[in-house]
């Protein structure tokens, strides 16, 4: 019984810590319903329930689809636009 309680306590702490850090690092435009400070307070005050609420409804979901290609940074000697200007 004590092992089960320890597992529940540790998983609750991990979930709370993960959601708190995720919320703190996330941009304000990627949060739903509440401002960032509101979500952080909710996560801290209502430990596992606030974290679950944040993960369920607080974050903006990324749209599925192809990611835009990353722009490759070229050094000046390989960049054709730079070389044309010389």
Biopython code that builds the backbone (N, CA, C, O; Angstrom):
import numpy as np
from Bio.PDB.StructureBuilder import StructureBuilder

atoms = [
    (1, "UNK", "N", (0.822, -1.191, 0.000)),
    (1, "UNK", "CA", (0.000, 0.000, 0.000)),
    (1, "UNK", "C", (0.871, 1.263, 0.000)),
    (1, "UNK", "O", (0.569, 2.247, -0.675)),
    (2, "UNK", "N", (1.956, 1.206, 0.773)),
    (2, "UNK", "CA", (2.833, 2.371, 0.841)),
    (2, "UNK", "C", (3.526, 2.593, -0.500)),
    (2, "UNK", "O", (3.751, 3.735, -0.904)),
    (3, "UNK", "N", (3.868, 1.496, -1.197)),
    (3, "UNK", "CA", (4.508, 1.627, -2.506)),
    (3, "UNK", "C", (3.559, 2.293, -3.502)),
    (3, "UNK", "O", (3.991, 3.122, -4.303)),
    (4, "UNK", "N", (2.298, 1.947, -3.463)),
    (4, "UNK", "CA", (1.313, 2.544, -4.359)),
    (4, "UNK", "C", (1.172, 4.033, -4.082)),
    (4, "UNK", "O", (1.113, 4.830, -5.019)),
    (5, "UNK", "N", (1.117, 4.417, -2.825)),
    (5, "UNK", "CA", (1.026, 5.833, -2.470)),
    (5, "UNK", "C", (2.277, 6.589, -2.898)),
    (5, "UNK", "O", (2.186, 7.734, -3.341)),
    (6, "UNK", "N", (3.426, 5.973, -2.771)),
    (6, "UNK", "CA", (4.670, 6.616, -3.196)),
    (6, "UNK", "C", (4.689, 6.808, -4.704)),
    (6, "UNK", "O", (5.126, 7.852, -5.189)),
    (7, "UNK", "N", (4.221, 5.815, -5.450)),
    (7, "UNK", "CA", (4.169, 5.926, -6.907)),
    (7, "UNK", "C", (3.213, 7.031, -7.319)),
    (7, "UNK", "O", (3.522, 7.812, -8.220)),
    (8, "UNK", "N", (2.062, 7.109, -6.679)),
    (8, "UNK", "CA", (1.085, 8.153, -6.997)),
    (8, "UNK", "C", (1.646, 9.531, -6.664)),
    (8, "UNK", "O", (1.473, 10.468, -7.443)),
    (9, "UNK", "N", (2.310, 9.670, -5.529)),
    (9, "UNK", "CA", (2.896, 10.947, -5.132)),
    (9, "UNK", "C", (3.993, 11.382, -6.094)),
    (9, "UNK", "O", (4.029, 12.541, -6.508)),
    (10, "UNK", "N", (4.871, 10.479, -6.449)),
    (10, "UNK", "CA", (5.966, 10.821, -7.359)),
    (10, "UNK", "C", (5.442, 11.172, -8.743)),
    (10, "UNK", "O", (5.909, 12.133, -9.354)),
    (11, "UNK", "N", (4.476, 10.404, -9.247)),
    (11, "UNK", "CA", (3.924, 10.720, -10.570)),
    (11, "UNK", "C", (3.180, 12.052, -10.555)),
    (11, "UNK", "O", (3.204, 12.784, -11.544)),
    (12, "UNK", "N", (2.522, 12.372, -9.449)),
    (12, "UNK", "CA", (1.853, 13.667, -9.324)),
    (12, "UNK", "C", (2.863, 14.808, -9.336)),
    (12, "UNK", "O", (2.636, 15.830, -9.984)),
    (13, "UNK", "N", (3.963, 14.646, -8.631)),
    (13, "UNK", "CA", (5.008, 15.677, -8.616)),
    (13, "UNK", "C", (5.651, 15.844, -9.990)),
    (13, "UNK", "O", (5.920, 16.968, -10.415)),
    (14, "UNK", "N", (5.895, 14.748, -10.679)),
    (14, "UNK", "CA", (6.491, 14.821, -12.017)),
    (14, "UNK", "C", (5.549, 15.519, -12.982)),
    (14, "UNK", "O", (5.977, 16.362, -13.771)),
    (15, "UNK", "N", (4.263, 15.172, -12.925)),
    (15, "UNK", "CA", (3.272, 15.802, -13.797)),
    (15, "UNK", "C", (3.161, 17.296, -13.522)),
    (15, "UNK", "O", (3.098, 18.096, -14.456)),
    (16, "UNK", "N", (3.137, 17.674, -12.267)),
    (16, "UNK", "CA", (3.051, 19.083, -11.889)),
    (16, "UNK", "C", (4.299, 19.839, -12.340)),
    (16, "UNK", "O", (4.192, 20.934, -12.891)),
    (17, "UNK", "N", (5.453, 19.279, -12.117)),
    (17, "UNK", "CA", (6.691, 19.931, -12.515)),
    (17, "UNK", "C", (6.783, 20.080, -14.028)),
    (17, "UNK", "O", (7.180, 21.134, -14.525)),
    (18, "UNK", "N", (6.419, 19.034, -14.764)),
    (18, "UNK", "CA", (6.453, 19.107, -16.230)),
    (18, "UNK", "C", (5.505, 20.180, -16.751)),
    (18, "UNK", "O", (5.887, 20.987, -17.599)),
    (19, "UNK", "N", (4.282, 20.197, -16.256)),
    (19, "UNK", "CA", (3.311, 21.173, -16.763)),
    (19, "UNK", "C", (3.694, 22.596, -16.349)),
    (19, "UNK", "O", (3.459, 23.535, -17.109)),
    (20, "UNK", "N", (4.277, 22.776, -15.165)),
    (20, "UNK", "CA", (4.691, 24.106, -14.734)),
    (20, "UNK", "C", (5.810, 24.633, -15.637)),
    (20, "UNK", "O", (5.763, 25.782, -16.076)),
    (21, "UNK", "N", (6.801, 23.809, -15.909)),
    (21, "UNK", "CA", (7.915, 24.231, -16.769)),
    (21, "UNK", "C", (7.428, 24.473, -18.193)),
    (21, "UNK", "O", (7.840, 25.439, -18.835)),
    (22, "UNK", "N", (6.553, 23.602, -18.689)),
    (22, "UNK", "CA", (6.020, 23.775, -20.040)),
    (22, "UNK", "C", (5.244, 25.078, -20.152)),
    (22, "UNK", "O", (5.382, 25.794, -21.145)),
    (23, "UNK", "N", (4.442, 25.394, -19.163)),
    (23, "UNK", "CA", (3.669, 26.636, -19.180)),
    (23, "UNK", "C", (4.581, 27.848, -19.054)),
    (23, "UNK", "O", (4.365, 28.854, -19.730)),
    (24, "UNK", "N", (5.585, 27.769, -18.210)),
    (24, "UNK", "CA", (6.483, 28.906, -18.008)),
    (24, "UNK", "C", (7.286, 29.217, -19.266)),
    (24, "UNK", "O", (7.582, 30.382, -19.533)),
    (25, "UNK", "N", (7.640, 28.206, -20.037)),
    (25, "UNK", "CA", (8.449, 28.415, -21.236)),
    (25, "UNK", "C", (7.625, 28.732, -22.475)),
    (25, "UNK", "O", (8.172, 29.199, -23.474)),
    (26, "UNK", "N", (6.325, 28.489, -22.429)),
    (26, "UNK", "CA", (5.461, 28.662, -23.598)),
    (26, "UNK", "C", (5.124, 30.132, -23.808)),
    (26, "UNK", "O", (4.964, 30.879, -22.842)),
    (27, "UNK", "N", (5.015, 30.544, -25.055)),
    (27, "UNK", "CA", (4.643, 31.910, -25.413)),
    (27, "UNK", "C", (3.178, 32.156, -25.040)),
    (27, "UNK", "O", (2.361, 31.236, -25.079)),
    (28, "UNK", "N", (2.850, 33.403, -24.678)),
    (28, "UNK", "CA", (1.481, 33.726, -24.272)),
    (28, "UNK", "C", (0.462, 33.478, -25.374)),
    (28, "UNK", "O", (-0.696, 33.175, -25.085)),
    (29, "UNK", "N", (0.868, 33.599, -26.616)),
    (29, "UNK", "CA", (-0.072, 33.406, -27.713)),
    (29, "UNK", "C", (-0.431, 31.935, -27.912)),
    (29, "UNK", "O", (-1.366, 31.630, -28.652)),
    (30, "UNK", "N", (0.285, 31.027, -27.271)),
    (30, "UNK", "CA", (0.015, 29.601, -27.401)),
    (30, "UNK", "C", (-0.753, 29.035, -26.213)),
    (30, "UNK", "O", (-0.760, 27.822, -26.007)),
    (31, "UNK", "N", (-1.403, 29.899, -25.426)),
    (31, "UNK", "CA", (-2.186, 29.461, -24.278)),
    (31, "UNK", "C", (-3.660, 29.786, -24.497)),
    (31, "UNK", "O", (-3.997, 30.837, -25.042)),
    (32, "UNK", "N", (-4.529, 28.883, -24.071)),
    (32, "UNK", "CA", (-5.970, 29.074, -24.168)),
    (32, "UNK", "C", (-6.551, 29.469, -22.816)),
    (32, "UNK", "O", (-5.989, 29.147, -21.769)),
    (33, "UNK", "N", (-7.666, 30.158, -22.851)),
    (33, "UNK", "CA", (-8.554, 30.423, -21.714)),
    (33, "UNK", "C", (-8.006, 31.368, -20.653)),
    (33, "UNK", "O", (-8.724, 32.280, -20.243)),
    (34, "UNK", "N", (-6.780, 31.200, -20.191)),
    (34, "UNK", "CA", (-6.218, 32.027, -19.116)),
    (34, "UNK", "C", (-4.870, 32.596, -19.544)),
    (34, "UNK", "O", (-4.213, 32.046, -20.427)),
    (35, "UNK", "N", (-4.455, 33.708, -18.911)),
    (35, "UNK", "CA", (-3.086, 34.183, -19.166)),
    (35, "UNK", "C", (-2.072, 33.243, -18.503)),
    (35, "UNK", "O", (-2.437, 32.363, -17.723)),
    (36, "UNK", "N", (-0.818, 33.448, -18.824)),
    (36, "UNK", "CA", (0.228, 32.565, -18.319)),
    (36, "UNK", "C", (0.260, 32.530, -16.794)),
    (36, "UNK", "O", (0.360, 31.457, -16.198)),
    (37, "UNK", "N", (0.176, 33.699, -16.164)),
    (37, "UNK", "CA", (0.235, 33.718, -14.700)),
    (37, "UNK", "C", (-0.948, 32.965, -14.080)),
    (37, "UNK", "O", (-0.815, 32.373, -13.009)),
    (38, "UNK", "N", (-2.089, 32.989, -14.744)),
    (38, "UNK", "CA", (-3.256, 32.251, -14.247)),
    (38, "UNK", "C", (-3.043, 30.751, -14.301)),
    (38, "UNK", "O", (-3.386, 30.029, -13.365)),
    (39, "UNK", "N", (-2.474, 30.287, -15.409)),
    (39, "UNK", "CA", (-2.203, 28.858, -15.517)),
    (39, "UNK", "C", (-1.148, 28.422, -14.511)),
    (39, "UNK", "O", (-1.259, 27.348, -13.920)),
    (40, "UNK", "N", (-0.118, 29.255, -14.311)),
    (40, "UNK", "CA", (0.926, 28.886, -13.354)),
    (40, "UNK", "C", (0.369, 28.781, -11.935)),
    (40, "UNK", "O", (0.717, 27.862, -11.195)),
    (41, "UNK", "N", (-0.491, 29.720, -11.561)),
    (41, "UNK", "CA", (-1.123, 29.643, -10.239)),
    (41, "UNK", "C", (-2.027, 28.423, -10.121)),
    (41, "UNK", "O", (-2.025, 27.743, -9.096)),
    (42, "UNK", "N", (-2.794, 28.147, -11.160)),
    (42, "UNK", "CA", (-3.691, 26.993, -11.142)),
    (42, "UNK", "C", (-2.900, 25.695, -11.013)),
    (42, "UNK", "O", (-3.302, 24.792, -10.279)),
    (43, "UNK", "N", (-1.799, 25.602, -11.711)),
    (43, "UNK", "CA", (-0.968, 24.391, -11.646)),
    (43, "UNK", "C", (-0.391, 24.218, -10.243)),
    (43, "UNK", "O", (-0.356, 23.105, -9.718)),
    (44, "UNK", "N", (0.060, 25.311, -9.639)),
    (44, "UNK", "CA", (0.657, 25.207, -8.299)),
    (44, "UNK", "C", (-0.370, 24.964, -7.207)),
    (44, "UNK", "O", (-0.133, 24.163, -6.303)),
    (45, "UNK", "N", (-1.506, 25.644, -7.279)),
    (45, "UNK", "CA", (-2.488, 25.543, -6.197)),
    (45, "UNK", "C", (-3.309, 24.259, -6.255)),
    (45, "UNK", "O", (-3.663, 23.705, -5.214)),
    (46, "UNK", "N", (-3.609, 23.790, -7.439)),
    (46, "UNK", "CA", (-4.402, 22.568, -7.586)),
    (46, "UNK", "C", (-3.542, 21.465, -8.193)),
    (46, "UNK", "O", (-3.893, 20.878, -9.217)),
    (47, "UNK", "N", (-2.448, 21.203, -7.567)),
    (47, "UNK", "CA", (-1.359, 20.373, -8.088)),
    (47, "UNK", "C", (-1.721, 19.401, -9.215)),
    (47, "UNK", "O", (-1.539, 19.776, -10.373)),
    (48, "UNK", "N", (-2.203, 18.222, -8.976)),
    (48, "UNK", "CA", (-2.382, 17.338, -10.135)),
    (48, "UNK", "C", (-3.554, 17.754, -11.019)),
    (48, "UNK", "O", (-3.492, 17.577, -12.236)),
    (49, "UNK", "N", (-4.610, 18.298, -10.442)),
    (49, "UNK", "CA", (-5.782, 18.663, -11.236)),
    (49, "UNK", "C", (-5.524, 19.888, -12.106)),
    (49, "UNK", "O", (-6.004, 19.955, -13.237)),
    (50, "UNK", "N", (-4.775, 20.850, -11.593)),
    (50, "UNK", "CA", (-4.403, 22.013, -12.389)),
    (50, "UNK", "C", (-3.482, 21.638, -13.534)),
    (50, "UNK", "O", (-3.591, 22.183, -14.633)),
    (51, "UNK", "N", (-2.577, 20.709, -13.275)),
    (51, "UNK", "CA", (-1.659, 20.254, -14.322)),
    (51, "UNK", "C", (-2.418, 19.512, -15.417)),
    (51, "UNK", "O", (-2.142, 19.704, -16.601)),
    (52, "UNK", "N", (-3.359, 18.678, -15.037)),
    (52, "UNK", "CA", (-4.157, 17.948, -16.020)),
    (52, "UNK", "C", (-5.020, 18.909, -16.820)),
    (52, "UNK", "O", (-5.156, 18.757, -18.034)),
    (53, "UNK", "N", (-5.609, 19.905, -16.149)),
    (53, "UNK", "CA", (-6.424, 20.895, -16.850)),
    (53, "UNK", "C", (-5.582, 21.689, -17.841)),
    (53, "UNK", "O", (-6.019, 21.954, -18.961)),
    (54, "UNK", "N", (-4.388, 22.063, -17.435)),
    (54, "UNK", "CA", (-3.504, 22.798, -18.344)),
    (54, "UNK", "C", (-3.155, 21.950, -19.561)),
    (54, "UNK", "O", (-3.219, 22.434, -20.691)),
    (55, "UNK", "N", (-2.791, 20.700, -19.341)),
    (55, "UNK", "CA", (-2.413, 19.841, -20.461)),
    (55, "UNK", "C", (-3.601, 19.538, -21.370)),
    (55, "UNK", "O", (-3.423, 19.343, -22.572)),
    (56, "UNK", "N", (-4.807, 19.497, -20.812)),
    (56, "UNK", "CA", (-5.983, 19.148, -21.609)),
    (56, "UNK", "C", (-6.529, 20.347, -22.383)),
    (56, "UNK", "O", (-6.822, 20.224, -23.572)),
    (57, "UNK", "N", (-6.671, 21.509, -21.727)),
    (57, "UNK", "CA", (-7.327, 22.643, -22.402)),
    (57, "UNK", "C", (-6.487, 23.907, -22.463)),
    (57, "UNK", "O", (-6.872, 24.857, -23.145)),
    (58, "UNK", "N", (-5.373, 23.952, -21.787)),
    (58, "UNK", "CA", (-4.610, 25.190, -21.705)),
    (58, "UNK", "C", (-3.667, 25.453, -22.854)),
    (58, "UNK", "O", (-3.298, 26.600, -23.106)),
    (59, "UNK", "N", (-3.270, 24.404, -23.557)),
    (59, "UNK", "CA", (-2.290, 24.572, -24.628)),
    (59, "UNK", "C", (-2.979, 24.585, -25.982)),
    (59, "UNK", "O", (-3.979, 23.899, -26.195)),
    (60, "UNK", "N", (-2.426, 25.377, -26.893)),
    (60, "UNK", "CA", (-2.904, 25.382, -28.267)),
    (60, "UNK", "C", (-2.292, 24.174, -28.963)),
    (60, "UNK", "O", (-1.080, 23.963, -28.917)),
    (61, "UNK", "N", (-3.123, 23.404, -29.591)),
    (61, "UNK", "CA", (-2.647, 22.219, -30.301)),
    (61, "UNK", "C", (-1.988, 22.618, -31.612)),
    (61, "UNK", "O", (-2.461, 23.516, -32.308)),
    (62, "UNK", "N", (-0.918, 21.958, -31.932)),
    (62, "UNK", "CA", (-0.265, 22.202, -33.220)),
    (62, "UNK", "C", (-1.095, 21.544, -34.309)),
    (62, "UNK", "O", (-1.645, 20.458, -34.129)),
    (63, "UNK", "N", (-1.169, 22.213, -35.415)),
    (63, "UNK", "CA", (-1.895, 21.645, -36.538)),
    (63, "UNK", "C", (-1.051, 20.559, -37.178)),
    (63, "UNK", "O", (0.150, 20.721, -37.392)),
    (64, "UNK", "N", (-1.703, 19.457, -37.475)),
    (64, "UNK", "CA", (-0.982, 18.367, -38.114)),
    (64, "UNK", "C", (-0.855, 18.679, -39.592)),
    (64, "UNK", "O", (-1.776, 19.203, -40.219)),
    (65, "UNK", "N", (0.265, 18.356, -40.114)),
    (65, "UNK", "CA", (0.535, 18.615, -41.512)),
    (65, "UNK", "C", (2.025, 18.728, -41.711)),
    (65, "UNK", "O", (2.803, 18.599, -40.766)),
    (66, "UNK", "N", (2.417, 18.966, -42.932)),
    (66, "UNK", "CA", (3.862, 19.052, -43.180)),
    (66, "UNK", "C", (4.460, 20.288, -42.525)),
    (66, "UNK", "O", (3.888, 21.378, -42.565)),
    (67, "UNK", "N", (5.599, 20.093, -41.937)),
    (67, "UNK", "CA", (6.314, 21.215, -41.330)),
    (67, "UNK", "C", (6.990, 22.019, -42.430)),
    (67, "UNK", "O", (7.440, 21.457, -43.428)),
    (68, "UNK", "N", (7.061, 23.327, -42.250)),
    (68, "UNK", "CA", (7.796, 24.096, -43.257)),
    (68, "UNK", "C", (9.280, 23.736, -43.178)),
    (68, "UNK", "O", (9.800, 23.495, -42.089)),
    (69, "UNK", "N", (9.950, 23.698, -44.302)),
    (69, "UNK", "CA", (11.363, 23.319, -44.273)),
    (69, "UNK", "C", (12.184, 24.368, -43.538)),
    (69, "UNK", "O", (11.917, 25.567, -43.622)),
    (70, "UNK", "N", (13.178, 23.889, -42.825)),
    (70, "UNK", "CA", (14.061, 24.813, -42.120)),
    (70, "UNK", "C", (14.939, 25.523, -43.139)),
    (70, "UNK", "O", (15.445, 24.923, -44.087)),
    (71, "UNK", "N", (15.098, 26.798, -42.916)),
    (71, "UNK", "CA", (15.930, 27.569, -43.812)),
    (71, "UNK", "C", (17.388, 27.329, -43.455)),
    (71, "UNK", "O", (17.801, 27.498, -42.308)),
    (72, "UNK", "N", (18.137, 26.941, -44.433)),
    (72, "UNK", "CA", (19.540, 26.642, -44.209)),
    (72, "UNK", "C", (20.356, 27.922, -44.321)),
    (72, "UNK", "O", (20.229, 28.664, -45.295)),
    (73, "UNK", "N", (21.184, 28.177, -43.332)),
    (73, "UNK", "CA", (22.027, 29.363, -43.338)),
    (73, "UNK", "C", (23.319, 29.023, -44.076)),
    (73, "UNK", "O", (24.039, 28.094, -43.711)),
    (74, "UNK", "N", (23.588, 29.790, -45.111)),
    (74, "UNK", "CA", (24.784, 29.565, -45.905)),
    (74, "UNK", "C", (25.878, 30.539, -45.514)),
    (74, "UNK", "O", (25.595, 31.701, -45.225)),
    (75, "UNK", "N", (27.121, 30.086, -45.500)),
    (75, "UNK", "CA", (28.214, 31.028, -45.291)),
    (75, "UNK", "C", (28.342, 31.932, -46.517)),
    (75, "UNK", "O", (27.900, 31.556, -47.603)),
    (76, "UNK", "N", (28.930, 33.097, -46.365)),
    (76, "UNK", "CA", (28.983, 34.054, -47.471)),
    (76, "UNK", "C", (29.625, 33.516, -48.747)),
    (76, "UNK", "O", (29.200, 33.877, -49.844)),
    (77, "UNK", "N", (30.627, 32.672, -48.627)),
    (77, "UNK", "CA", (31.288, 32.186, -49.833)),
    (77, "UNK", "C", (30.467, 31.140, -50.588)),
    (77, "UNK", "O", (30.801, 30.814, -51.727)),
    (78, "UNK", "N", (29.387, 30.597, -49.975)),
    (78, "UNK", "CA", (28.505, 29.645, -50.650)),
    (78, "UNK", "C", (27.172, 30.272, -51.048)),
    (78, "UNK", "O", (26.373, 29.634, -51.734)),
    (79, "UNK", "N", (26.922, 31.498, -50.634)),
    (79, "UNK", "CA", (25.648, 32.154, -50.890)),
    (79, "UNK", "C", (25.686, 32.842, -52.259)),
    (79, "UNK", "O", (26.455, 33.783, -52.454)),
    (80, "UNK", "N", (24.857, 32.380, -53.215)),
    (80, "UNK", "CA", (24.906, 32.977, -54.545)),
    (80, "UNK", "C", (24.467, 34.446, -54.559)),
    (80, "UNK", "O", (24.987, 35.232, -55.351)),
    (81, "UNK", "N", (23.526, 34.824, -53.701)),
    (81, "UNK", "CA", (23.107, 36.233, -53.667)),
    (81, "UNK", "C", (24.241, 37.139, -53.202)),
    (81, "UNK", "O", (24.438, 38.226, -53.746)),
    (82, "UNK", "N", (24.972, 36.696, -52.212)),
    (82, "UNK", "CA", (26.102, 37.470, -51.714)),
    (82, "UNK", "C", (27.196, 37.591, -52.775)),
    (82, "UNK", "O", (27.783, 38.658, -52.960)),
    (83, "UNK", "N", (27.456, 36.496, -53.455)),
    (83, "UNK", "CA", (28.506, 36.490, -54.465)),
    (83, "UNK", "C", (28.128, 37.371, -55.671)),
    (83, "UNK", "O", (29.011, 37.960, -56.294)),
    (84, "UNK", "N", (26.832, 37.469, -56.008)),
    (84, "UNK", "CA", (26.395, 38.331, -57.097)),
    (84, "UNK", "C", (26.643, 39.797, -56.785)),
    (84, "UNK", "O", (26.915, 40.589, -57.688)),
    (85, "UNK", "N", (26.550, 40.163, -55.504)),
    (85, "UNK", "CA", (26.714, 41.558, -55.099)),
    (85, "UNK", "C", (28.168, 41.994, -55.122)),
    (85, "UNK", "O", (28.445, 43.193, -55.083)),
    (86, "UNK", "N", (29.091, 41.070, -55.183)),
    (86, "UNK", "CA", (30.512, 41.432, -55.175)),
    (86, "UNK", "C", (30.978, 42.020, -56.486)),
    (86, "UNK", "O", (32.150, 42.370, -56.623)),
]
sb = StructureBuilder()
sb.init_structure("model")
sb.init_model(0)
sb.init_chain("A")
sb.init_seg("    ")
for serial, (resi, resn, name, xyz) in enumerate(atoms, 1):
    if name == "N":
        sb.init_residue(resn, " ", resi, " ")
    sb.init_atom(name, np.array(xyz, "f"), 0.0, 1.0, " ", f" {name:<3s}", serial, name[0])
structure = sb.get_structure()
